[in-house]
Amino acid sequence: MTTSASDITFRPLAGPEELGLFQQLSYVLDHEVEDDLATGRRRPEWMWVALREDRVLARLSWWTPPDHEAPYTLDFFDVDDTLPPAERHAIGLRLLETATAAVIPAGAPRPEYGRFAPGDWREDPHAREVVETRMNILAETGARVLVERLRLEWRPGTPVPAQSTRLTFRPATDREELLSLMTLVLENTLDEHSRTELLTMTPRESAELMYEEEFATFRTPREWWRIAELQDGGSPVGFVIAARNNYHPIIAYIGVLPAHRGQGYIDDILAEGTRVLAAEDVPRIRAATDLGNVPMANAFARAGYATFERAINMVWSEQ
């Protein structure tokens, strides 16, 4: 599908050979796109550009996990920031609405939008304009900010946290054990995505969705998934999911059971996940937590994780 507005053309890429055209504009995920196309995480028909002759004025792309058929998230949305504000807003809005109408079936929910931003984006005038320009365009289509998240990184050379003297760790027995623990830790969760899911589903359903959409896709050893237990009685305290996703070694999920919160066990459990990945001689460990989840953010800081970016998530739902 191709549409025109005066001298501007709005269309998807013709194929992977137009990657160079798409990358006339830049974003921090550009280096991942070629492999995403090769593995099916992106498709040319999901990658759209607004063109004036051969110049890209705006672009966007949806992404999906391996083996998924539909777009999962909108993670590229850029406009040429050298354009006058009113022009770039109008072009970005037209591109977003044209591409969405062509790619997302009528009546289907729009996939969530995610944007990475510098950690100090509010204090940096240029970075703030870049972020707010995109947010304002999406807001005009009915999107709202769901959450802002800290993107965190542990790097080799950072001291590896000491092994816990209070807890013992073992691999998860099976899927059911992990789902049962995940269901329990969702009580009073501070994670905004989980809180939103719990408005329309049970904790068990939310846990199953998370497991199937994320944990089940990991190809790294399941022995890296560790259950924390009390040394004296052996009852579970919490768990940590250490893994590697399509891009980085990560702390995918970490939780403390409600009965054991407030005793500092989060530090012991995060230390174990970090130790598991550090032992694999990884180049980095990535993690993320909501800006509002202060206890988790503080635990990451104590473990030597530094904030290197933030992530802003916007949704079109009414919740």
Secondary structure as UniProt FT lines:
FT   STRAND          3..5
FT   TURN            6..7
FT   STRAND          8..12
FT   HELIX           16..18
FT   HELIX           19..22
FT   TURN            23..24
FT   TURN            28..29
FT   HELIX           30..32
FT   HELIX           33..39
FT   HELIX           44..46
FT   STRAND          47..52
FT   TURN            53..54
FT   STRAND          55..63
FT   TURN            66..67
FT   STRAND          73..79
FT   TURN            81..82
FT   HELIX           85..103
FT   TURN            106..107
FT   STRAND          112..118
FT   TURN            119..123
FT   HELIX           125..140
FT   TURN            141..142
FT   STRAND          144..154
FT   TURN            156..157
FT   STRAND          167..171
FT   HELIX           175..185
FT   TURN            186..188
FT   HELIX           192..197
FT   TURN            198..200
FT   HELIX           203..213
FT   HELIX           215..217
FT   HELIX           222..224
FT   STRAND          225..230
FT   TURN            231..233
FT   STRAND          236..244
FT   STRAND          249..256
FT   HELIX           258..260
FT   TURN            261..262
FT   HELIX           265..278
FT   TURN            279..281
FT   STRAND          285..290
FT   TURN            291..292
FT   HELIX           294..302
FT   TURN            303..304
FT   STRAND          306..315
//
